[in-house]
Amino acid sequence: PVHRGGFTLLEILLALSVLSVLLLLLLSSFTGAVRVRETLSSRSRGFRQVRLVLDRVGTDLMGAFATTVREESALTLHEDELSGKPAATLAFTAFQLPDGDIGHPPAEVVKIKYFPRIGADGVSLELHREQSDLPFIENKISSRERPMAEGLRGFRVELYDGSAWVKEWPTAGRPKTALPKKAAVTLVDAHGETYRREIAIPLAGQEGNVTYSGRRRPAGP
């Protein structure tokens, strides 16, 4: 008898089934790799955002000062909740170098405020920074506000008064212009990771030696 070359229908169906499984596995591996890459990229962006915020807040707080001559120079802290998340509002006066913005005059003394808002998704928090240049002059210059971080699940600030960490400032029994010795800033990112940084405030305890211009009074004889 004569045997003709070729495949039977069963063999073709079996080959197609094996090919489909292989293609499905390859597609699954590719999709998984893309998902992992997106996750890592998101984590990297989130970590970079948190690091930049902590560095900026730390730099600002290291220049913080208050003077008994000007009560409006006082540092204030209030913690609230937004969408069930810790949301602190921190305001203080600080020394700062000019930032190169030609639209605003250089100022050695600025008023800075950090505060959160509900994000565009209605759930997460956005952290904003507001700066007022030359805050003690009568004709005040309009303040500048800019977003610092988004997608947060918490922004908390604690202040160390020499004996305990507190979430409100000034505390009872202290002068309004008193400064804490240290500040601890905590951010919770979109993935629930917590980042905390402690910052020493060098001018704490010098409130009576700093005039409204920011210069220390000359020492007595």
N, C-alpha and C positions, 0 to 999 in steps of 0.2 A: 504494500500500500504506500501511497505518496503522502508524506507529512509536510504540511504547509507551515512556514514561519509566522510568528506573531504571538500575541498575548491573548489569553482568554479574558472574558469580561470580568471574571472574578479577580484575576490578577491585576487588571487595570483599576478596579475599585479599591483593592487593597493598597495599591501604590498611591492612589489619590488620598486615601485615608491617612497613610503614613506622612505624606507631604503636608497635608492640612495640619496634622499635629505638630510637625516641625515648624511650620510657619507660625502657628499659634504660640509656640514656645518662644520663637524669636521675637515676635511682636510683644509678648509679655515682658521679655527681658529688656527690650528697648524702652517700653513704657515705664518700667520700673527704674531704669537708669535715668530717664528724663525726670521722673518724679523725685528721685534722690538728689539730682543736680539742682532742681528748683528748691528743694528743702534746704540744701546746704547754702545755696545762694541767699535765700531768705534769712537764714540764721546769721550769715555773714553780714548782711545789710543791717539786721537788727542789732548785732553786737557792735558794729561800727557806729551806729546811731547812738547807742547807750554810752559808749566810750567818749564820743564827742561831747555829749551832754554833760557827763560827769566831769570832764576836763574843763568845760566852760564854766559850770557852776562853781567848781573848785577854785578856778582862777579869780572869778568875781568875788567869792567869799573871802579869799585871802587878802583882798584889798578893802574889805568892809570896815567901816568906822562909824562912830556916833559921837556927838559932842553935846555936852550939857548946855551949850550956848544955843543950840537949835534942836528943839524937840522933834521937829519933822525929820531929823536925820536918824531917828530911832529905827532899829531893826524890829520887824514884826513877823510873827509866824502864826498861821491858823490852819488847822487841819479839818477838812470836811470830807464828804463822800459824794462821788458822782457815779451813778449807775452801780452803787454798791462797792465802789473801788476807792481806796485811800487817795485823797486829792488835796495836797497841801498848797497853801499860798504863802510865799516867802517874799518879803520886801525889805530892802536895806539900801543904805548909802555906801558908796565905795569910791576909792581912788581908781582911776583907769587911764591908760594911755590913749591918745587919739587913735581912732580906728580907721582913719583914711577916708571917711565918708565926706566928700566935698560939699554935700548938701547940709551938713551940720558943722558948727564950729567945734574945734578941739576943746575938750573939757576934761579937767583933771578930777572933777567930782561929778558923779552921776548917781541917779536913783534907779535901782534895778528891781524888777519884780518878776518872779517866776510863778506861773499859775496854770492850771490845767483847764481844758474844755472837753466837752463830749466830741468825739470824732465824727467824721462823716458817716460812719456805719451805725451811729447811734448807740454804740456799745463801748468801744475802746476810748482811751483818752488821748488828747493831744496836749503836749506841753508847750507853752508859749513863754517868750521872754520879752519884757517891755523895758525900755531904757529911756529915761528923761535926762537930757544934758543940762548942766548948769541949773540944778533944781532950786537953788536958793535965791535966784534973781526974781524981780517982780514980773518982768515980761517973760513968762516961761516959754521955752521952746517946745513945740509939739513933740510928744513922745513917739518913739519908734517901737513897733511890735512885730515880732516875727516868730513863726513856729519853729520849735527846736526838735521835736520828736513826735511821732504818731504811732498808733497801734499799741499804746501802753495799757497795762492792766493795773497800774498803780504808780503814784508819785508821793513819796513820804519824806519829810524832813524832821529830824530830831536835833535838839540843841542841848549841849552839856553845860550846866550852870556851875560846875565845880563839884557837885555832889550827886547829881542824877541827870538822866536824859529826859527831856520834856518835849511835848508836841505842840505847846502853845507858848508864845513869847510876846511881851514880857510876862514873867511869872509874878504872882502876888508878892508884895513886899519888896520888890526891886524897883529902882528908878526906871523911868520909861526909857531912858537912853542907855541903859546897861547893855553890854554885849556879852553873849555867851563865849565860853572858852573854845568850844569846838562845835562843829556841825556835822551831822551824818545824813547824807543824801542817799535815798534808796529808790531805785527804779525797778519796776516789774515789766518785762517785755511781753510781747504777744504770746509767747510760748510758756509764760509763767515762770521764767527764770528770773531770779532776784539778784540785783547788783547793788552793792553798797560801798560808799566811799566816805571816809571821815576826813574833815578838813579843819585844821587849826586856824583860829582867827587871831593873828598876831597883835592887833590893837585892842583886844579885850583888856579892860582895866585901865585904859588910857583915855577914857571918855572926858575926864576933866582937863586933860592936857592938850586937847585938839580944838582949835577954833573953828568957826563955821567955814573958813576958807580951806580947811583941811590941813593947815600947818600947825605943828605943835607949838605951844607957848614956850618961850625961852625959860630955862631953868632959873630959879631965884638964886640970889647970892648965897 
